[in-house]
Amino acid sequence: MKNEFTLAFNEVLEEKQLPKDIILKALESAMVSAYRRSINGSTAQLVEAKVDIETGKVTIFAEKEVVEEVQDDRTEVSLEVARKFDPEAEIGGMVLVESTPKDFGRVAAQTARQVIQQRIRDAEHQSQLSFFEKQLGEIVSGLVQAITSQGLTIGMEMKAEGTMPRKEMIPGERFRIHDRVRALIAEVKETPRGPQIILSRTHRNFLRRLLENEVPEIYHGIVEIRSIAREPGQRAKVAVSTTQSGIDPVGACVGLRGVRIQTIVRELHDEKIDVIEWNADPAVFIAKAISPARVTGVYLNETSASGKTATVVVPEDQLSLAIGRDGQNARLAAKLTGWRIDIKSLPEAATEVLGKLTSDPEYMPLAEAETENIARMEELLAKKAEGRPLNPEDYDFIGRFVDRIEKKVSQKQAPLIEKEKASAEILEVIPASSVEVNILDSGLPEHIAFILQEAGLETVGHLATIMLKQPDDILRLQGIGPKAMAEINRFMENLKAQREAEAAAPAPVEAAEVEEPAAAELVESGEKAALTPELETEAAEVEAGLEQRPSVETEEIEGKSLEEIFTLKPDVFEAAKFIDAVDDDTVEGGKKGKKGKKFVEITYDPDRDVTIAKKKHKRGGMDWADWDE
C-alpha cells in the first residue's frame, strides 16, 4: 500500500496537471533551500537533494572539503568519511557526501512548504505560457468568471485565466457569470504573476477562424480567404476564391439556404457578412466589393498622387447604397481591395468628364473626335440641371459616353505604367547594356537563340521579362526542353551576376575629368564667349597646347610645280598625318560624339603658285563645313 507521501504527490500531479519530473524537480529544489536555511549554509556550496517517491525519504548531499581535522562540519569532512562516498578521495579535494540533518524531515516540512508552493506555481505558469503560445491566433472557449468595467475575466483550460478588454468585445454584447464564450487568442504575455492572455472577438482573424471551422472547403484549402474587412458588430466583407475549377466559393461559404453563414452571424451578434468572389482584375474585384450596389464602371488610376485610386461610377439611385450608412460600405470595400475608392453618380461623373474635355489640353484629341456627342451631353446635362426627367435611353447614352472616355484615358496610361514597371523589374536583374541586345548576339547556344527569335523574342530584355513573369511559357516552346531551359537559366544567372558586379563597382569618371574636354571643344570651335569663368584657366591651357602643334611649312612647297609636289619628301606628309592624329586624340580625350574626326589634305593653289595643307571637320552633326586653312 502506498504511503501518505506517494498519495499526496500523485494528488498534486492530478490537481496541477503538470508533468511528474517538473513536480519532482520543484520538490528537490525546495528541500535544498530548506537545508540551507536550517544550517545557515552558503549559496555557493553545491547541495543536491534526492527524494524517494515510494517512501518519501529525503536525502541531502553537500559538497565538502576533505581535511585531516574537521573544524566546521558544514563545509569540511574527514578523509575516512569522505572515502565512504568516494574511494579515491584525497586530502584537499572536494567530495559530495550525505549531509541530511537528523530532524530534517519535520524541519523541512515546515520551512519548505512555501518554497514548494512557489516552485509549483512557477512551473504551472510556465506550462500555461508554452501551451497558449502555441494556441496564439486560434479560437478557444471559456467560462465568464468575473465582469468588471475594464472587461471580462474568462476561465480556460489548464486553470488559466484570460482577459477580454471592452475594446475587444463586440459592441452590444452582454455576458453573465458562467456564460460560455468563444474568442481568439490575440496576445500572450509573460508577467511576474503568470501569463497574461488577451482574448478578442473583434479581430478579423476571429471571423477567419470561424469560417474555417464552419466551411470544410476552407479548412481543406479548396476555397481560400483572400482578404477580410470588418467593422465588429455591424458589417464585414470577405473575399474568397477557389483553387479548383467547378466549385462556387461564395456558395460554399454561404451553404445550403445560408445555414453555414447564419451560424457565424449568430456567433458575431448578428453582424452582417458579405461574401464576394475575389478576382485578379482590380476593376472587377472593386465592382464586386461595392455590392449590393450596381456599378456602371470602374476606372483605375495608379499614377495618382494619393496612391492607387479607383473611380467607381454608379447610377444616381444607387449612390447612397454604394456609399452606405456613414460611408461604411465604401470604407469596407477600400479596406478589402487595398484601393482608394472614389464613388460618383453617373451625372456627376459625366459633368466632370465633360469639363475635362472642354478645358484640359490632354483631352483635346478626344474632344475633337467626340464633338457631336459633347453637344448632346451638354444638352442632356442642362436638361437634368433644370429638373426635367431623362428617359432610360438618355442614361444609357451618358453611361456609354463616360465609359468610352475613361477607358480611352486608361488605355493611354496603361502601356506607360506597364513599361515603367517592366523596365524597373528588368534593370534589377540584368545590366542596362544588355536590354536591347539582339537575342542572336546574346551568347546563348545558336539553336536556342533561333528558337527564341522565331517565338517573337527579339531582345535579351524581352527574354528577361518572360523569365521573370512566366518562365513556363519558354518551356512550352517547341524545341525547348529541360536541357535548353537549364542553359537559359544559366544565362540569366550570368546576367544577374554582371548586374550585381556593376552595382558594386565604383563610378569610373570623376567630375574634373568631364569638365576639361568641354573647355577644349569650346576653344577649338572658336566659341570662347561661351566659356564660364571657371573654365577660362583651362581654355588658356588648351590654347597653349594647340599652338604647340606641329604644322606643315608652306615655305617648303611654295614655288613648286605640280609634278614636284608629288615628289615631296615624306616628312611633309608625315607632319600632316601628325596633325590628324593630334586632332583625333583631342576628340577622344573629350566627349565622344560631340565632335567629328578632322581630316588634313594637301592642295595646290595655281593663282598663288603655292601648295597648302588644309583641314576640314564636321560641326554639330550637320554637313561638312568649309575648308579652313
C-alpha positions as CSV (number, residue, x, y, z in Angstrom):
1,M,0.0,0.0,0.0
2,K,1.3,3.4,-0.9
3,N,2.3,5.7,1.9
4,E,0.9,9.2,2.5
5,F,3.7,10.9,0.7
6,T,3.1,9.0,-2.5
7,L,-0.7,9.7,-2.3
8,A,-0.1,13.4,-1.7
9,F,2.5,13.5,-4.6
10,N,0.0,11.9,-7.0
11,E,-2.7,14.2,-5.8
12,V,-0.6,17.3,-6.6
13,L,0.1,15.9,-10.1
14,E,-3.6,15.4,-10.8
15,E,-4.6,18.8,-9.4
16,K,-1.9,20.9,-11.1
17,Q,-1.9,18.9,-14.3
18,L,1.8,19.1,-14.5
19,P,4.5,16.5,-15.6
20,K,5.9,14.3,-12.9
21,D,9.5,15.5,-13.4
22,I,8.5,19.1,-13.0
23,I,6.9,18.5,-9.6
24,L,9.8,16.3,-8.5
25,K,12.3,18.9,-9.5
26,A,10.4,21.6,-7.7
27,L,10.3,19.4,-4.6
28,E,14.0,18.7,-4.7
29,S,14.8,22.4,-5.1
30,A,12.6,23.2,-2.1
31,M,14.5,20.7,0.0
32,V,17.8,22.2,-0.9
33,S,16.5,25.6,0.1
34,A,15.2,24.2,3.4
35,Y,18.6,22.6,4.1
36,R,20.5,25.8,3.6
37,R,18.1,27.6,5.9
38,S,18.3,25.0,8.6
39,I,22.2,25.1,8.8
40,N,22.6,28.7,7.6
41,G,24.7,27.5,4.7
42,S,26.2,29.4,1.8
43,T,24.5,29.5,-1.6
44,A,27.9,29.0,-3.2
45,Q,28.1,25.5,-1.8
46,L,26.9,22.7,-4.1
47,V,23.9,21.0,-2.5
48,E,21.7,18.3,-4.0
49,A,18.5,16.6,-2.8
50,K,17.1,13.2,-3.6
51,V,13.5,12.3,-2.9
52,D,12.3,8.7,-2.9
53,I,8.7,8.9,-4.2
54,E,7.9,5.4,-2.8
55,T,9.0,6.0,0.8
56,G,9.0,9.8,0.9
57,K,12.5,9.8,2.3
58,V,14.6,12.9,1.6
59,T,18.4,12.7,1.3
60,I,20.7,15.7,1.1
61,F,24.2,15.6,-0.4
62,A,26.5,18.6,0.1
63,E,30.0,19.2,-1.3
64,K,32.7,19.4,1.4
65,E,36.4,19.8,1.5
66,V,38.4,16.7,2.7
67,V,40.6,17.7,5.7
68,E,42.6,15.9,8.4
69,E,40.8,17.6,11.3
70,V,37.2,18.8,10.9
71,Q,36.5,22.2,12.4
72,D,33.2,23.1,10.6
73,D,31.1,20.1,9.6
74,R,29.0,22.2,7.3
75,T,31.8,22.6,4.8
76,E,34.5,20.1,5.9
77,V,34.7,16.3,6.1
78,S,37.3,13.8,7.3
79,L,39.2,11.5,4.9
80,E,37.6,8.4,6.5
81,V,34.1,9.6,6.0
82,A,34.8,11.0,2.5
83,R,36.2,7.6,1.3
84,K,32.8,6.0,2.1
85,F,31.3,8.1,-0.8
86,D,34.4,8.4,-3.0
87,P,37.2,5.8,-2.5
88,E,39.6,8.0,-4.4
89,A,39.2,11.0,-2.1
90,E,42.4,12.8,-1.0
91,I,43.2,15.5,1.4
92,G,42.4,18.9,0.0
93,G,39.9,17.6,-2.5
94,M,36.1,18.2,-2.7
95,V,33.7,15.4,-2.2
96,L,29.9,15.2,-2.4
97,V,28.8,13.5,0.9
98,E,25.5,12.8,2.6
99,S,24.6,15.6,5.0
100,T,21.0,15.1,5.9
101,P,20.2,16.6,9.4
102,K,18.7,14.2,12.0
103,D,15.4,16.1,12.4
104,F,15.4,17.3,8.8
105,G,12.0,15.6,8.0
106,R,10.0,17.7,10.4
107,V,12.1,20.9,9.8
108,A,11.9,20.5,6.1
109,A,8.1,20.1,6.2
110,Q,7.8,23.4,8.0
111,T,10.4,25.5,6.1
112,A,10.0,24.1,2.6
113,R,6.2,24.5,2.4
114,Q,6.2,28.0,0.9
115,V,9.1,27.2,-1.4
116,I,7.4,24.1,-2.8
117,Q,4.2,26.0,-3.4
118,Q,6.1,28.8,-5.2
119,R,8.1,26.3,-7.3
120,I,4.9,24.5,-8.3
121,R,3.2,27.8,-9.1
122,D,6.1,28.9,-11.3
123,A,6.1,25.5,-13.1
124,E,2.4,25.8,-13.6
125,H,2.7,29.3,-15.1
126,Q,5.5,28.2,-17.4
127,S,3.4,25.3,-18.6
128,Q,0.4,27.6,-19.3
129,L,2.6,30.0,-21.2
130,S,4.1,27.4,-23.5
131,F,0.7,25.9,-24.1
132,F,-1.1,29.1,-25.0
133,E,1.8,30.5,-27.1
134,K,1.2,27.6,-29.4
135,Q,-2.6,28.5,-29.5
136,L,-1.9,32.1,-30.5
137,G,-4.3,33.1,-33.2
138,E,-6.7,30.2,-32.6
139,I,-10.2,30.2,-31.1
140,V,-10.6,29.0,-27.5
141,S,-13.7,28.5,-25.3
142,G,-14.1,29.5,-21.7
143,L,-16.5,30.5,-18.9
144,V,-17.0,34.0,-17.7
145,Q,-15.6,34.2,-14.1
146,A,-15.8,38.0,-13.5
147,I,-17.3,41.1,-15.1
148,T,-15.7,44.5,-14.5
149,S,-15.7,47.9,-16.0
150,Q,-12.4,47.0,-17.8
151,G,-13.7,43.8,-19.4
152,L,-14.2,40.1,-18.7
153,T,-12.2,37.5,-16.9
154,I,-12.6,34.1,-18.6
155,G,-11.5,30.8,-17.1
156,M,-9.9,28.5,-19.6
157,E,-8.3,25.1,-19.6
158,M,-5.1,24.3,-17.6
159,K,-6.7,26.6,-14.9
160,A,-5.5,29.6,-16.9
161,E,-7.4,32.9,-16.9
162,G,-7.8,35.1,-19.9
163,T,-8.8,38.8,-20.1
164,M,-11.1,40.3,-22.7
165,P,-10.9,44.1,-22.6
166,R,-14.0,46.1,-23.6
167,K,-12.5,47.3,-26.9
168,E,-12.1,43.6,-27.8
169,M,-15.8,42.9,-27.2
170,I,-18.4,43.2,-30.0
171,P,-20.5,46.4,-29.3
172,G,-23.9,45.5,-27.9
173,E,-22.9,42.1,-26.4
174,R,-23.9,41.3,-22.9
175,F,-22.5,38.4,-20.8
176,R,-23.3,36.9,-17.5
177,I,-21.3,34.9,-15.0
178,H,-20.8,31.3,-16.1
179,D,-21.7,32.1,-19.8
180,R,-19.6,30.2,-22.3
181,V,-17.6,32.5,-24.6
182,R,-15.6,31.8,-27.7
183,A,-12.8,34.2,-28.5
184,L,-9.5,34.4,-30.4
185,I,-6.2,34.4,-28.5
186,A,-4.8,37.7,-29.7
187,E,-1.8,38.1,-27.5
188,V,0.1,36.2,-24.8
189,K,2.5,38.0,-22.4
190,E,4.8,36.7,-19.7
191,T,4.4,38.6,-16.4
192,P,5.7,38.0,-12.9
193,R,2.2,36.9,-11.8
194,G,1.9,34.5,-14.6
195,P,1.0,34.6,-18.3
196,Q,-1.4,37.3,-19.4
197,I,-3.7,36.1,-22.1
198,I,-5.6,38.7,-24.2
199,L,-8.7,37.5,-25.9
200,S,-10.6,39.2,-28.7
201,R,-13.9,38.9,-30.5
202,T,-13.4,41.9,-32.8
203,H,-10.2,40.8,-34.6
204,R,-10.7,40.0,-38.2
205,N,-8.9,36.6,-37.8
206,F,-11.7,35.7,-35.4
207,L,-14.0,35.7,-38.4
208,R,-11.4,33.9,-40.5
209,R,-11.2,31.0,-37.9
210,L,-15.0,30.8,-37.6
211,L,-15.2,30.4,-41.4
212,E,-12.5,27.7,-41.3
213,N,-14.5,25.8,-38.6
214,E,-17.8,26.1,-40.4
215,V,-16.8,25.6,-44.0
216,P,-14.9,22.4,-44.7
217,E,-13.8,23.6,-48.2
218,I,-11.8,26.5,-46.5
219,Y,-10.3,24.1,-43.9
220,H,-9.1,21.7,-46.6
221,G,-7.7,24.5,-48.8
222,I,-10.2,24.1,-51.7
223,V,-11.5,27.6,-51.0
224,E,-9.1,30.4,-49.9
225,I,-9.9,33.5,-48.0
226,R,-8.1,36.3,-49.8
227,S,-8.9,39.3,-47.6
228,I,-11.3,40.4,-44.8
229,A,-12.6,43.8,-43.9
230,R,-14.6,44.1,-40.7
231,E,-16.4,46.6,-38.5
232,P,-17.3,44.5,-35.5
233,G,-21.0,44.1,-34.7
234,Q,-22.1,45.9,-37.8
235,R,-20.8,44.6,-41.1
236,A,-18.0,42.6,-42.7
237,K,-16.8,41.8,-46.2
238,V,-14.9,38.6,-47.1
239,A,-13.3,37.9,-50.5
240,V,-12.9,34.3,-51.3
241,S,-11.5,32.3,-54.3
242,T,-11.2,28.7,-55.3
243,T,-8.2,26.6,-56.2
244,Q,-10.3,24.0,-58.2
245,S,-12.5,24.6,-61.2
246,G,-16.2,23.8,-60.9
247,I,-16.5,25.0,-57.3
248,D,-18.5,28.1,-56.3
249,P,-16.5,29.7,-53.5
250,V,-19.3,32.0,-52.4
251,G,-21.9,29.2,-52.4
252,A,-19.6,27.0,-50.3
253,C,-19.2,29.7,-47.7
254,V,-23.0,30.6,-47.6
255,G,-24.1,27.0,-47.5
256,L,-27.5,25.4,-48.3
257,R,-30.1,28.1,-47.6
258,G,-27.4,30.1,-45.8
259,V,-27.1,27.6,-43.0
260,R,-23.3,28.0,-42.7
261,I,-23.1,31.7,-42.8
262,Q,-26.1,32.1,-40.4
263,T,-24.2,30.1,-37.8
264,I,-21.3,32.6,-38.0
265,V,-23.7,35.6,-38.0
266,R,-25.3,34.5,-34.7
267,E,-21.9,34.0,-33.2
268,L,-20.9,37.5,-34.1
269,H,-24.1,39.1,-32.5
270,D,-26.0,39.4,-35.8
271,E,-23.1,41.0,-37.7
272,K,-23.9,41.2,-41.4
273,I,-21.4,39.4,-43.6
274,D,-21.0,40.0,-47.4
275,V,-19.2,37.1,-49.1
276,I,-17.8,38.1,-52.6
277,E,-15.7,36.3,-55.1
278,W,-12.1,37.6,-55.5
279,N,-10.9,38.5,-59.0
280,A,-7.4,39.1,-60.3
281,D,-8.7,42.1,-62.3
282,P,-8.8,45.0,-59.8
283,A,-11.7,46.7,-61.7
284,V,-13.9,43.6,-61.5
285,F,-12.9,43.0,-57.8
286,I,-13.7,46.6,-56.8
287,A,-17.1,46.4,-58.6
288,K,-18.0,43.3,-56.6
289,A,-16.7,44.8,-53.4
290,I,-19.2,47.7,-53.7
291,S,-22.1,45.2,-53.8
292,P,-25.0,45.2,-53.2
293,A,-24.9,48.4,-55.2
294,R,-25.0,48.2,-59.0
295,V,-21.9,49.6,-60.7
296,T,-21.8,51.3,-64.1
297,G,-18.0,51.4,-64.4
298,V,-14.7,51.2,-62.5
299,Y,-11.7,53.3,-63.8
300,L,-8.3,52.8,-62.2
301,N,-5.6,55.4,-61.8
302,E,-2.3,54.0,-60.4
303,T,-0.4,57.3,-61.0
304,S,-2.5,59.4,-58.7
305,A,-0.6,61.5,-56.1
306,S,-2.7,60.0,-53.3
307,G,-1.9,56.4,-54.3
308,K,-3.8,53.8,-56.2
309,T,-7.2,55.3,-56.8
310,A,-10.3,53.8,-58.3
311,T,-13.2,55.9,-59.6
312,V,-16.5,54.0,-59.3
313,V,-19.5,55.3,-61.3
314,V,-22.9,54.1,-60.1
315,P,-26.4,55.0,-61.2
316,E,-27.9,58.0,-59.4
317,D,-30.4,55.9,-57.4
318,Q,-27.5,53.5,-56.3
319,L,-25.2,56.2,-54.9
320,S,-26.4,56.1,-51.2
321,L,-26.4,52.3,-51.3
322,A,-22.8,52.2,-52.7
323,I,-21.6,54.7,-50.0
324,G,-23.5,53.0,-47.2
325,R,-24.5,54.4,-43.8
326,D,-21.8,56.8,-42.7
327,G,-19.7,55.6,-45.6
328,Q,-19.5,52.1,-44.2
329,N,-19.9,50.2,-47.5
330,A,-17.3,52.3,-49.3
331,R,-14.9,52.1,-46.3
332,L,-15.1,48.3,-46.1
333,A,-14.6,48.0,-49.9
334,A,-11.5,50.1,-49.7
335,K,-10.0,48.0,-46.9
336,L,-10.9,44.8,-48.7
337,T,-9.4,45.8,-52.0
338,G,-6.5,48.0,-50.9
339,W,-7.5,50.8,-53.3
340,R,-8.7,54.3,-52.5
341,I,-12.2,54.3,-53.9
342,D,-14.0,57.5,-55.1
343,I,-17.7,56.9,-55.7
344,K,-19.6,59.2,-58.1
345,S,-23.1,59.2,-59.5
346,L,-23.4,58.9,-63.3
347,P,-24.5,62.6,-63.8
348,E,-21.6,63.8,-61.6
349,A,-19.0,61.7,-63.5
350,A,-20.4,62.9,-66.8
351,T,-20.2,66.6,-65.7
352,E,-16.5,66.0,-64.6
353,V,-15.6,64.3,-67.9
354,L,-17.2,67.0,-70.0
355,G,-15.3,69.7,-68.1
356,K,-12.0,67.9,-68.8
357,L,-12.8,67.6,-72.5
358,T,-13.5,71.3,-72.8
359,S,-10.7,72.6,-70.6
360,D,-7.9,70.1,-70.3
361,P,-5.3,70.2,-73.2
362,E,-4.6,66.5,-72.7
363,Y,-8.2,65.6,-73.6
364,M,-8.2,67.8,-76.7
365,P,-7.7,64.9,-79.2
366,L,-10.6,63.1,-77.6
367,A,-12.7,66.2,-77.7
368,E,-12.2,66.6,-81.4
369,A,-13.4,63.1,-82.0
370,E,-16.4,63.4,-79.7
371,T,-17.7,66.8,-81.0
372,E,-21.2,65.7,-81.7
373,N,-21.5,63.6,-78.6
374,I,-20.3,66.5,-76.4
375,A,-23.0,68.7,-77.8
376,R,-25.7,66.1,-76.9
377,M,-24.1,65.6,-73.5
378,E,-24.3,69.3,-72.7
379,E,-28.0,69.2,-73.8
380,L,-28.8,66.3,-71.5
381,L,-26.9,67.7,-68.5
382,A,-28.7,71.0,-68.9
383,K,-32.0,69.2,-69.0
384,K,-31.0,67.3,-65.9
385,A,-30.0,70.5,-64.1
386,E,-33.4,72.1,-64.9
387,G,-35.1,69.2,-63.1
388,R,-36.6,67.6,-66.2
389,P,-36.7,63.8,-66.3
390,L,-34.4,61.8,-68.6
391,N,-35.5,58.6,-70.2
392,P,-33.6,55.3,-69.9
393,E,-32.0,55.8,-73.4
394,D,-30.6,59.1,-72.2
395,Y,-29.0,57.5,-69.2
396,D,-27.6,54.7,-71.4
397,F,-26.0,57.3,-73.7
398,I,-24.5,59.2,-70.7
399,G,-23.1,55.9,-69.4
400,R,-21.6,54.8,-72.7
401,F,-20.1,58.3,-73.2
402,V,-18.4,58.3,-69.7
403,D,-17.2,54.7,-70.1
404,R,-15.7,55.4,-73.6
405,I,-13.8,58.5,-72.5
406,E,-12.5,57.0,-69.2
407,K,-11.4,53.8,-71.0
408,K,-9.5,55.7,-73.7
409,V,-7.7,57.7,-71.0
410,S,-6.9,54.4,-69.1
411,Q,-5.6,52.8,-72.2
412,K,-3.2,55.6,-72.8
413,Q,-1.9,55.3,-69.2
414,A,-1.7,51.5,-69.1
415,P,1.2,51.0,-71.5
416,L,3.3,53.6,-69.8
417,I,2.7,52.1,-66.4
418,E,3.4,48.6,-67.6
419,K,6.5,49.7,-69.4
420,E,7.8,51.5,-66.3
421,K,7.1,48.5,-64.1
422,A,8.7,46.1,-66.6
423,S,11.8,48.3,-67.1
424,A,12.3,48.7,-63.4
425,E,12.0,44.9,-62.9
426,I,14.3,44.1,-65.7
427,L,17.0,46.5,-64.7
428,E,17.1,44.9,-61.3
429,V,18.1,41.6,-62.9
430,I,20.2,42.3,-66.0
431,P,22.6,45.1,-66.9
432,A,21.2,48.1,-68.8
433,S,23.6,47.5,-71.7
434,S,22.1,44.0,-72.3
435,V,18.4,45.1,-72.5
436,E,18.5,45.9,-76.3
437,V,21.0,43.2,-77.3
438,N,19.7,41.1,-80.1
439,I,18.8,37.6,-79.0
440,L,21.1,36.1,-81.7
441,D,24.1,38.1,-80.3
442,S,23.3,37.3,-76.7
443,G,25.8,34.4,-76.3
444,L,23.1,31.7,-76.0
445,P,23.6,28.5,-78.0
446,E,22.7,29.1,-81.6
447,H,19.8,26.6,-81.8
448,I,18.2,28.1,-78.7
449,A,18.6,31.6,-79.9
450,F,16.9,30.8,-83.2
451,I,14.0,29.1,-81.4
452,L,13.5,32.1,-79.2
453,Q,13.7,34.5,-82.1
454,E,11.1,32.5,-84.1
455,A,8.9,32.7,-81.0
456,G,9.0,36.5,-81.2
457,L,11.7,37.2,-78.5
458,E,13.9,39.7,-80.4
459,T,16.0,41.1,-77.5
460,V,17.5,39.9,-74.2
461,G,15.2,42.4,-72.4
462,H,12.2,40.6,-73.8
463,L,13.5,37.2,-72.7
464,A,14.2,38.6,-69.2
465,T,10.7,39.9,-69.0
466,I,9.2,36.5,-69.8
467,M,11.6,34.7,-67.5
468,L,10.6,37.0,-64.6
469,K,6.8,36.7,-65.0
470,Q,6.0,33.4,-66.8
471,P,9.1,31.2,-67.3
472,D,6.8,28.2,-68.1
473,D,5.9,30.0,-71.4
474,I,9.5,29.5,-72.5
475,L,9.5,25.8,-71.6
476,R,6.3,25.3,-73.7
477,L,8.1,26.4,-76.9
478,Q,8.7,23.7,-79.5
479,G,12.3,22.6,-79.2
480,I,12.9,23.9,-75.7
481,G,13.4,21.0,-73.2
482,P,14.9,20.7,-69.7
483,K,18.5,21.0,-71.0
484,A,17.7,24.1,-73.1
485,M,15.9,25.6,-70.1
486,A,18.9,24.9,-67.9
487,E,21.1,26.8,-70.5
488,I,18.7,29.8,-70.4
489,N,18.6,29.8,-66.6
490,R,22.4,29.7,-66.5
491,F,22.5,32.6,-69.0
492,M,20.1,34.6,-66.8
493,E,22.2,33.9,-63.7
494,N,25.3,35.2,-65.5
495,L,23.5,38.4,-66.4
496,K,22.3,38.8,-62.8
497,A,25.9,38.4,-61.6
498,Q,27.1,41.0,-64.1
499,R,24.3,43.4,-62.9
500,E,25.4,42.9,-59.3
501,A,29.1,43.4,-60.2
502,E,28.2,46.7,-62.0
503,A,26.2,47.9,-59.0
504,A,29.1,47.2,-56.6
505,A,31.7,48.8,-58.9
506,P,32.7,52.5,-58.2
507,A,32.0,55.2,-60.7
508,P,34.9,55.3,-63.2
509,V,34.7,59.0,-64.2
510,E,35.2,62.0,-61.9
511,A,33.7,65.4,-62.4
512,A,37.1,67.1,-63.1
513,E,37.8,64.7,-66.0
514,V,34.5,65.6,-67.6
515,E,34.9,69.3,-67.5
516,E,38.3,69.5,-69.2
517,P,37.2,68.3,-72.7
518,A,34.4,70.8,-72.6
519,A,36.9,73.7,-72.5
520,A,38.9,72.2,-75.3
521,E,35.8,71.9,-77.5
522,L,34.8,75.5,-76.9
523,V,38.3,76.7,-77.7
524,E,38.7,74.7,-80.9
525,S,35.3,75.7,-82.2
526,G,36.1,79.4,-81.6
527,E,33.3,79.8,-79.0
528,K,35.3,81.5,-76.3
529,A,32.4,83.7,-75.3
530,A,30.5,80.5,-74.1
531,L,33.3,79.7,-71.6
532,T,32.3,80.1,-67.9
533,P,34.8,81.9,-65.6
534,E,35.7,78.5,-64.1
535,L,36.8,77.2,-67.5
536,E,38.9,80.3,-68.5
537,T,42.1,78.9,-67.0
538,E,41.5,75.6,-68.7
539,A,40.8,77.3,-72.0
540,A,44.2,79.2,-71.8
541,E,46.0,75.9,-71.3
542,V,44.2,74.3,-74.2
543,E,45.1,77.2,-76.5
544,A,48.7,76.9,-75.5
545,G,48.6,73.2,-76.3
546,L,47.1,73.9,-79.7
547,E,49.8,76.5,-80.6
548,Q,52.5,73.9,-79.9
549,R,51.1,71.5,-82.5
550,P,53.4,70.8,-85.5
551,S,52.2,72.5,-88.7
552,V,53.1,72.0,-92.4
553,E,55.6,74.6,-93.5
554,T,54.2,76.2,-96.6
555,E,57.6,77.6,-97.5
556,E,58.8,74.1,-98.3
557,I,56.2,73.7,-101.1
558,E,55.9,77.3,-102.3
559,G,57.2,77.7,-105.9
560,K,57.0,74.0,-106.6
561,S,55.4,72.8,-109.7
562,L,52.6,70.3,-109.8
563,E,54.9,67.4,-110.8
564,E,57.3,68.4,-108.0
565,I,54.6,68.4,-105.4
566,F,54.1,64.7,-105.7
567,T,57.8,64.1,-105.2
568,L,57.8,66.0,-101.9
569,K,59.8,64.3,-99.2
570,P,57.7,62.1,-96.9
571,D,58.2,64.2,-93.8
572,V,55.8,66.9,-95.1
573,F,53.0,64.3,-95.4
574,E,54.0,62.8,-92.1
575,A,53.6,66.2,-90.5
576,A,50.1,66.4,-92.0
577,K,49.3,62.9,-90.5
578,F,50.6,64.0,-87.2
579,I,48.1,66.9,-87.1
580,D,45.4,64.5,-87.9
581,A,46.5,62.2,-85.0
582,V,46.6,65.1,-82.6
583,D,43.1,66.2,-83.6
584,D,41.8,62.6,-83.1
585,D,43.4,62.4,-79.6
586,T,41.8,65.7,-78.7
587,V,38.4,64.4,-79.7
588,E,38.8,61.1,-77.9
589,G,40.1,62.9,-74.8
590,G,36.9,64.9,-74.7
591,K,33.3,63.9,-75.1
592,K,32.9,61.3,-77.9
593,G,30.2,62.0,-80.4
594,K,30.3,65.8,-79.7
595,K,33.0,66.5,-82.4
596,G,33.6,64.5,-85.6
597,K,37.0,63.3,-86.9
598,K,39.2,66.0,-88.5
599,F,40.9,65.5,-91.9
600,V,44.0,67.2,-93.4
601,E,44.5,67.4,-97.2
602,I,47.4,68.8,-99.4
603,T,46.1,71.1,-102.2
604,Y,47.7,73.4,-104.8
605,D,46.7,77.0,-105.4
606,P,47.6,77.9,-109.1
607,D,46.8,81.6,-108.6
608,R,49.2,82.0,-105.7
609,D,51.5,79.2,-107.0
610,V,51.7,77.6,-103.6
611,T,50.7,74.2,-102.1
612,I,48.8,74.5,-98.9
613,A,47.8,71.9,-96.1
614,K,44.1,72.3,-95.4
615,K,41.9,70.8,-92.7
616,K,38.1,70.2,-92.5
617,H,35.9,68.9,-89.7
618,K,32.2,68.2,-89.1
619,R,30.4,70.5,-86.7
620,G,27.2,69.7,-84.8
621,G,26.2,66.7,-86.8
622,M,25.5,68.9,-89.8
623,D,27.0,68.8,-93.3
624,W,30.8,69.1,-93.8
625,A,32.0,72.7,-93.0
626,D,34.0,74.8,-95.4
627,W,37.7,74.1,-95.8
628,D,39.9,76.0,-93.4
629,E,43.5,76.9,-93.9
